[in-house]
């Protein structure tokens, strides 16, 4: 049994077809039962009415509060333990559900549709920003991740419920979900999928949402593995110290020796704070368990 959750904000042009495609896909793999939940995130158009007419169960937000908050409410309202999430703009091929489900049934806690194609590559600005975020998440988790923030996923509801409070309420929800699962050593797999052109206008603001995602990644490192970010800063201090020492020796810049010493001292202090933060994290984990 599967609960399919679709967050939607002013998606009247596509929501009807999304539900139609979901019904066709779910009927083929979830004969024992399924539900489609559309979370209307304060839409000002006919999104909710179209979704209800198409037979979806519609949850309403009085105002637009965010993609992540919509998915959280949908997950809490879901009746089945296998949760599918997808977008309301026809970008994701829900007909790939059988492939994701076959992988999920191997025992994974989450299976992610890893996107490909020209519509996924995006603009000259979007591609490097996505690569930067991908590298940061891979640094945080220590694992290769084909697609950090894909919106097509199968998730074991029981596994995600305990993490909902820490997950992001906005566009970065899927990134934060990836981080949470991998940092807690849950079983995550990726299945390649095509990615289509969206119907309607995008709600994503590249710079704003990119910076929010970057902020959450840093917060996640501090929350799940604080020593890693303190070690990174400590190494940066060592690099500055060596650079200052090199300048002092080659360019006869006396103040460089002072800066070099200060950099090494800062490196030791930052690393010590990292050890303390790691100890606090371990104590909190023990208290929670």
C-alpha positions as CSV (number, residue, x, y, z in Angstrom):
1,X,0.0,0.0,0.0
2,X,1.3,3.4,-1.0
3,X,0.6,7.0,0.0
4,X,1.5,9.4,-2.8
5,X,2.0,13.0,-1.7
6,X,2.0,16.0,-4.0
7,X,2.8,19.4,-2.7
8,X,1.1,22.0,-4.9
9,X,1.1,25.8,-5.1
10,X,-0.7,27.4,-8.0
11,X,-0.4,24.4,-10.2
12,X,-3.8,24.3,-11.8
13,X,-2.3,23.8,-15.3
14,X,-0.8,20.5,-14.4
15,X,-2.3,19.0,-11.2
16,X,-5.1,17.2,-13.0
17,X,-2.7,15.4,-15.3
18,X,-0.3,14.6,-12.4
19,X,-3.1,12.9,-10.5
20,X,-4.2,11.0,-13.7
21,X,-0.6,9.7,-14.2
22,X,-0.3,8.8,-10.6
23,X,-3.5,6.8,-10.7
24,X,-2.2,4.8,-13.7
25,X,1.2,4.2,-12.1
26,X,-0.2,3.2,-8.7
27,X,-2.9,1.0,-10.0
28,X,-0.2,-1.2,-11.6
29,X,1.9,-1.7,-8.5
30,X,-0.3,-1.2,-5.5
31,X,-3.4,-3.3,-6.2
32,X,-3.8,-3.8,-2.4
33,X,-4.5,-0.1,-2.0
34,X,-3.2,3.4,-2.4
35,X,-4.1,7.0,-1.8
36,X,-3.1,10.3,-3.4
37,X,-2.7,13.3,-1.1
38,X,-2.4,16.8,-2.6
39,X,-1.3,19.4,-0.1
40,X,-2.5,22.8,-1.4
41,X,0.0,25.3,0.0
42,X,-2.2,28.4,0.0
43,X,-2.9,28.4,-3.8
44,X,-4.8,31.4,-5.2
45,X,-5.9,29.5,-8.3
46,X,-8.0,26.4,-8.9
47,X,-5.4,23.9,-7.8
48,X,-7.3,22.5,-4.8
49,X,-10.6,22.3,-6.7
50,X,-9.1,20.4,-9.6
51,X,-7.3,18.0,-7.3
52,X,-10.4,17.2,-5.4
53,X,-12.4,16.8,-8.6
54,X,-9.8,14.3,-9.8
55,X,-10.3,12.2,-6.7
56,X,-7.3,13.2,-4.6
57,X,-7.5,13.8,-0.9
58,X,-6.7,17.5,-0.4
59,X,-5.1,19.1,2.6
60,X,-5.3,22.9,2.8
61,X,-2.8,25.5,4.0
62,X,-4.4,28.9,4.7
63,X,-1.2,30.6,3.4
64,X,1.9,29.6,1.4
65,X,4.3,28.2,4.0
66,X,6.7,26.2,1.9
67,X,7.4,23.0,-0.1
68,X,8.9,21.2,2.9
69,X,6.1,22.0,5.3
70,X,3.6,20.7,2.7
71,X,5.5,17.4,2.5
72,X,5.8,17.1,6.3
73,X,2.0,17.6,6.7
74,X,1.4,15.1,3.9
75,X,3.7,12.5,5.5
76,X,1.9,13.0,8.9
77,X,-1.5,12.5,7.2
78,X,-0.4,9.4,5.2
79,X,-2.2,6.2,6.0
80,X,0.4,3.8,4.6
81,X,4.0,3.2,5.6
82,X,5.3,3.4,2.0
83,X,5.3,7.1,1.0
84,X,5.9,8.4,-2.5
85,X,6.6,12.1,-3.1
86,X,6.5,13.9,-6.4
87,X,6.0,17.4,-7.8
88,X,2.8,18.9,-9.3
89,X,4.4,20.3,-12.4
90,X,4.8,17.1,-14.6
91,X,8.6,17.2,-14.4
92,X,8.9,13.8,-12.8
93,X,8.0,10.6,-14.7
94,X,5.8,8.8,-12.3
95,X,5.6,5.9,-14.7
96,X,9.1,5.0,-13.4
97,X,7.4,4.0,-10.1
98,X,7.8,0.2,-10.8
99,X,11.6,0.6,-11.1
100,X,11.7,2.6,-7.8
101,X,9.4,0.2,-6.0
102,X,11.5,-2.9,-7.1
103,X,14.6,-1.2,-5.6
104,X,12.7,-0.2,-2.5
105,X,11.5,-3.7,-1.8
106,X,15.1,-4.9,-1.5
107,X,15.0,-3.3,2.0
108,X,15.9,0.4,1.4
109,X,14.5,3.1,3.7
110,X,14.5,5.5,0.8
111,X,14.8,5.2,-3.0
112,X,15.5,8.4,-4.9
113,X,14.9,9.1,-8.6
114,X,18.2,10.4,-9.9
115,X,17.5,12.9,-12.7
116,X,19.2,13.3,-16.0
117,X,18.7,15.1,-19.3
118,X,18.8,18.7,-20.6
119,X,16.0,20.0,-18.5
120,X,17.8,18.8,-15.4
121,X,21.1,20.4,-16.4
122,X,19.5,23.8,-16.5
123,X,21.2,27.2,-17.0
124,X,24.8,28.2,-16.8
125,X,24.2,29.4,-13.2
126,X,22.1,26.5,-12.0
127,X,24.6,23.8,-12.9
128,X,27.6,25.0,-11.0
129,X,25.4,25.9,-8.0
130,X,24.0,22.4,-8.0
131,X,27.5,21.0,-8.2
132,X,28.7,23.0,-5.3
133,X,25.8,21.9,-3.1
134,X,26.3,18.3,-4.2
135,X,30.0,18.4,-3.3
136,X,29.2,19.8,0.1
137,X,26.6,17.1,0.8
138,X,29.0,14.4,-0.3
139,X,31.7,15.9,1.9
140,X,29.2,15.9,4.8
141,X,28.1,12.3,4.3
142,X,31.3,10.8,3.0
143,X,29.3,9.2,0.2
144,X,28.8,9.7,-3.5
145,X,25.2,11.0,-4.2
146,X,23.9,11.1,-7.8
147,X,21.1,13.5,-7.0
148,X,20.9,15.5,-3.8
149,X,17.5,17.1,-4.1
150,X,15.4,15.1,-6.4
151,X,11.6,15.4,-5.7
152,X,10.7,11.9,-6.7
153,X,11.2,9.4,-3.9
154,X,9.9,6.4,-2.1
155,X,10.3,6.7,1.7
156,X,9.6,4.4,4.6
157,X,7.3,6.6,6.7
158,X,8.3,5.1,10.0
159,X,12.0,6.0,9.2
160,X,11.3,9.6,8.5
161,X,8.8,10.5,11.3
162,X,11.5,11.0,13.9
163,X,13.4,13.4,11.7
164,X,10.5,15.7,10.6
165,X,11.3,18.4,13.2
166,X,14.8,18.8,12.0
167,X,14.0,18.8,8.3
168,X,13.7,22.1,6.3
169,X,10.2,23.6,5.7
170,X,11.1,25.1,2.4
171,X,12.7,24.2,-0.9
172,X,15.6,22.4,0.8
173,X,13.4,19.7,2.3
174,X,14.7,17.0,0.0
175,X,18.3,18.0,0.6
176,X,17.8,17.9,4.3
177,X,16.1,14.5,4.0
178,X,19.0,13.1,2.1
179,X,21.4,14.4,4.7
180,X,19.4,13.1,7.6
181,X,19.0,9.6,6.2
182,X,22.7,9.2,5.2
183,X,24.1,10.7,8.4
184,X,22.0,8.3,10.4
185,X,23.3,5.4,8.3
186,X,19.9,4.5,6.8
187,X,19.7,2.6,3.6
188,X,19.4,4.9,0.6
189,X,19.5,4.0,-3.1
190,X,19.3,6.0,-6.4
191,X,17.5,4.9,-9.6
192,X,18.2,6.8,-12.8
193,X,15.1,8.6,-14.2
194,X,14.6,11.2,-17.0
195,X,13.5,14.7,-16.1
196,X,10.9,16.7,-18.1
197,X,10.2,20.4,-18.7
198,X,7.9,21.8,-16.1
199,X,4.4,23.0,-16.9
200,X,3.8,26.6,-15.5
201,X,6.2,29.0,-13.8
202,X,8.9,27.7,-11.4
203,X,8.5,28.7,-7.8
204,X,12.2,28.3,-7.1
205,X,14.4,31.4,-6.7
206,X,17.8,30.2,-7.6
207,X,20.0,32.5,-5.5
208,X,17.7,32.8,-2.5
209,X,16.9,29.1,-2.3
210,X,20.5,28.1,-3.1
211,X,21.7,30.2,-0.1
212,X,19.0,28.7,2.1
213,X,20.1,25.2,1.1
214,X,23.8,26.1,1.8
215,X,22.7,27.4,5.2
216,X,20.9,24.2,6.0
217,X,23.9,22.0,4.9
218,X,26.1,23.9,7.3
219,X,23.5,23.5,10.1
220,X,23.2,19.8,9.3
221,X,27.0,19.3,9.5
222,X,26.9,21.0,12.9
223,X,24.0,18.9,14.0
224,X,25.0,15.5,12.7
225,X,28.8,15.7,12.5
226,X,30.2,18.9,14.0
227,X,33.8,17.8,14.1
228,X,33.8,17.7,10.3
229,X,33.1,21.4,9.8
230,X,35.5,22.4,12.7
231,X,38.2,20.3,11.1
232,X,37.6,22.1,7.8
233,X,37.9,25.5,9.4
234,X,41.0,24.3,11.3
235,X,42.7,23.2,8.1
236,X,41.9,26.6,6.5
237,X,43.6,28.3,9.4
238,X,46.7,26.0,8.9
239,X,46.7,26.9,5.2
240,X,46.6,30.6,6.0
241,X,49.4,30.1,8.6
242,X,51.6,28.3,6.0
243,X,50.9,31.0,3.4
244,X,51.9,33.8,5.9
245,X,55.1,31.8,6.8
246,X,56.0,31.5,3.2
247,X,55.5,35.2,2.6
248,X,57.6,36.0,5.6
249,X,60.4,33.8,4.5
250,X,60.5,34.8,0.8
251,X,59.4,38.4,0.8
252,X,61.0,39.4,4.1
253,X,57.7,40.3,5.6
254,X,58.2,40.2,9.4
255,X,54.6,40.4,10.3
256,X,54.1,37.2,8.4
257,X,55.7,35.3,11.3
258,X,53.2,36.8,13.7
259,X,50.3,35.9,11.4
260,X,51.6,32.4,10.9
261,X,51.7,31.8,14.7
262,X,48.2,33.3,15.1
263,X,46.9,31.0,12.4
264,X,48.4,27.9,14.0
265,X,46.9,28.9,17.4
266,X,43.5,29.5,15.8
267,X,43.7,26.0,14.2
268,X,44.4,24.3,17.5
269,X,41.6,26.3,19.2
270,X,39.0,25.6,16.5
271,X,39.9,21.9,16.5
272,X,39.5,21.8,20.3
273,X,36.1,23.4,19.9
274,X,35.2,20.7,17.4
275,X,36.2,17.9,19.8
276,X,34.0,19.6,22.4
277,X,31.1,19.9,20.0
278,X,31.4,16.2,19.0
279,X,31.3,15.2,22.7
280,X,28.2,17.3,23.2
281,X,26.6,15.6,20.2
282,X,27.4,12.1,21.5
283,X,25.9,13.0,24.9
284,X,22.8,14.3,23.3
285,X,22.5,11.2,21.1
286,X,22.8,9.0,24.2
287,X,20.1,11.0,26.0
288,X,17.7,10.7,23.1
289,X,18.2,7.0,22.7
